[in-house]
Amino acid sequence: MNAAPDHPQAAEPAASAVNSPTSPPTVLIVDDHQSVTRALAHLFTKNGFIPAAFNTAADALKFVESHSPAAAVIDIHLPDLSGLVLSQRLRQRLGDQVPIIILSGDPSLANLNSLTHVGATHFFSKPVKWSMLLERLKELL
């Protein structure tokens, strides 16, 4: 978790609560804009998910060393690593069944063509319609 003053630490779900049979599914959120991670965390909590929100790829990768989220929502542009590279590393770590949704304000053809190569399941262009993101996440899970 990023302890920089402009990015307070994200709240981690309790290790025992992450995808246990009696708990709601955990969704990994990675976006460098804290307003986005807060909004997504609120949206997911309100709709029965446990958010695990981070502002850097490094913090997200550290989290998945000891947790197995049910899905991930990742911004392409992160301060320490491309979201596409993070997606590829998460796919290797979490397997083929975990949905990975990519968010970006840059819907360039190069980014869109890269999605399948890095294991992304779906792409949303920013600004994201939260209701559509939520609906797609529920469909994928």
C-alpha positions as CSV (number, residue, x, y, z in Angstrom):
1,M,0.0,0.0,0.0
2,N,1.3,3.4,-0.9
3,A,2.1,5.5,2.2
4,A,2.9,8.7,0.2
5,P,1.1,11.8,1.7
6,D,-1.0,12.3,-1.4
7,H,-2.0,8.6,-1.5
8,P,-3.0,7.4,2.0
9,Q,-2.9,3.7,2.5
10,A,-5.7,1.7,1.1
11,A,-7.7,-0.5,3.4
12,E,-7.0,-4.2,3.0
13,P,-9.7,-6.8,3.7
14,A,-8.9,-9.2,6.5
15,A,-7.0,-12.2,5.1
16,S,-9.6,-14.6,6.5
17,A,-12.4,-12.7,4.6
18,V,-10.8,-12.8,1.2
19,N,-13.0,-15.2,-0.9
20,S,-13.8,-17.6,1.9
21,P,-17.0,-19.5,1.3
22,T,-19.0,-17.3,3.6
23,S,-17.7,-13.9,2.5
24,P,-18.5,-11.8,-0.5
25,P,-16.0,-11.8,-3.4
26,T,-13.0,-9.5,-3.2
27,V,-12.3,-7.2,-6.1
28,L,-8.8,-5.8,-6.5
29,I,-8.9,-2.1,-7.6
30,V,-5.7,-0.5,-8.9
31,D,-5.8,3.1,-10.0
32,D,-3.3,6.0,-9.4
33,H,-6.2,8.4,-8.8
34,Q,-7.3,8.1,-5.2
35,S,-10.7,9.6,-6.1
36,V,-11.3,6.7,-8.5
37,T,-10.2,4.0,-6.0
38,R,-12.5,5.5,-3.4
39,A,-15.4,5.7,-5.8
40,L,-15.0,2.1,-6.9
41,A,-14.5,0.9,-3.4
42,H,-17.7,2.6,-2.3
43,L,-19.6,1.2,-5.4
44,F,-18.3,-2.3,-4.8
45,T,-19.0,-2.3,-1.1
46,K,-22.5,-1.0,-1.7
47,N,-23.1,-3.9,-4.1
48,G,-21.9,-6.7,-1.9
49,F,-18.2,-6.9,-2.8
50,I,-15.1,-6.5,-0.7
51,P,-12.8,-3.9,-2.3
52,A,-9.0,-4.1,-2.0
53,A,-7.9,-0.8,-3.4
54,F,-4.4,0.3,-4.2
55,N,-2.7,3.2,-6.0
56,T,0.3,1.3,-7.4
57,A,1.0,-1.9,-9.2
58,A,3.7,-2.9,-6.6
59,D,1.1,-2.7,-3.8
60,A,-1.4,-4.8,-5.7
61,L,1.2,-7.4,-6.6
62,K,2.2,-7.6,-2.9
63,F,-1.4,-8.1,-2.0
64,V,-1.9,-11.0,-4.4
65,E,1.1,-12.8,-2.9
66,S,-1.2,-13.7,0.1
67,H,-4.7,-13.1,-1.3
68,S,-6.8,-14.4,-4.2
69,P,-9.2,-11.8,-5.4
70,A,-12.2,-12.9,-7.4
71,A,-11.7,-10.1,-9.9
72,A,-9.5,-7.1,-10.7
73,V,-10.2,-3.6,-12.0
74,I,-7.0,-1.9,-13.3
75,D,-6.2,1.4,-14.8
76,I,-3.7,1.3,-17.7
77,H,-1.7,4.3,-16.5
78,L,-0.1,3.6,-13.1
79,P,2.9,5.5,-11.6
80,D,5.2,2.5,-11.3
81,L,4.2,-0.1,-14.0
82,S,1.9,-0.2,-16.9
83,G,-1.6,-1.6,-16.1
84,L,-1.1,-3.9,-19.1
85,V,2.0,-5.4,-17.5
86,L,0.2,-5.6,-14.2
87,S,-2.7,-7.4,-15.9
88,Q,-0.3,-9.9,-17.4
89,R,1.4,-10.6,-14.0
90,L,-2.0,-11.0,-12.3
91,R,-3.2,-13.4,-15.0
92,Q,-0.1,-15.5,-14.4
93,R,-0.6,-15.4,-10.7
94,L,-4.4,-15.8,-10.5
95,G,-5.1,-18.0,-13.4
96,D,-7.5,-17.9,-16.3
97,Q,-10.8,-17.8,-14.4
98,V,-10.3,-14.4,-12.6
99,P,-11.8,-11.6,-14.6
100,I,-9.5,-8.6,-15.2
101,I,-11.1,-5.4,-16.3
102,I,-9.0,-2.6,-17.7
103,L,-9.9,1.0,-17.4
104,S,-8.3,3.8,-19.4
105,G,-8.9,7.3,-20.8
106,D,-6.7,6.2,-23.7
107,P,-8.6,3.9,-26.0
108,S,-5.9,3.9,-28.6
109,L,-5.7,1.0,-31.0
110,A,-2.3,-0.1,-29.5
111,N,-3.9,-0.4,-26.0
112,L,-7.0,-2.2,-27.3
113,N,-4.9,-4.7,-29.4
114,S,-2.7,-5.4,-26.3
115,L,-5.6,-6.5,-24.1
116,T,-5.9,-10.1,-25.2
117,H,-2.1,-10.5,-25.1
118,V,-2.0,-9.5,-21.4
119,G,-5.0,-11.6,-20.2
120,A,-7.5,-8.8,-19.9
121,T,-11.1,-9.9,-19.9
122,H,-12.8,-6.6,-20.6
123,F,-12.1,-2.9,-21.3
124,F,-13.9,0.2,-20.3
125,S,-13.0,3.7,-21.6
126,K,-12.9,6.5,-19.0
127,P,-15.1,8.2,-18.0
128,V,-16.7,4.9,-16.9
129,K,-20.4,4.4,-16.5
130,W,-20.3,2.8,-13.1
131,S,-23.6,0.9,-13.6
132,M,-22.2,-0.7,-16.8
133,L,-18.9,-1.6,-15.0
134,L,-20.9,-3.2,-12.1
135,E,-23.2,-5.1,-14.4
136,R,-20.2,-6.5,-16.4
137,L,-18.4,-7.5,-13.2
138,K,-21.5,-9.3,-11.9
139,E,-21.8,-11.1,-15.3
140,L,-18.1,-12.2,-15.2
141,L,-18.4,-13.5,-11.7
